[in-house]
């Protein structure tokens, strides 16, 4: 709107340009950065998927489905603890 009113500030234009440039540099560095612990994150997603699949399965498996759900739940907890420990 300042341009329409005939008011143009080089200082404001430079500040805006620097702000946009800095934001672009930050965004680019974040886009290139690998997520922390990518293998642990992938393992966590796989375990969560396994948990969802086991929950959706028919329960008539002579107790094996329930045991698998328990073990997968424990594994999820261990992977989450490992991620937290690795982030320190």
URKA-V597941 format. One line per field, one symbol per residue. phi: phi as a letter, one per 30 degrees, with the letter a starting at -180 (. if undefined). burial: b if it has 24 or more other ideal C-beta (glycine too) atoms within 12 Angstrom, else e. A space follows every 50 residues. Layout:
phi = ???
burial = ???
//
This chain:
phi = .ddddicbcdddddddddddddddddddddddddddhedddddddddddd edddddddddbhiddddddddddddedddddddddddd
burial = eeeeeeeeeeeeeeeeeeeeeeeeeeeeeeeeeeeeeeebeeebeebeee beebeeeeeeeeeeeeeebeebeeebeebeeebeeeee
//
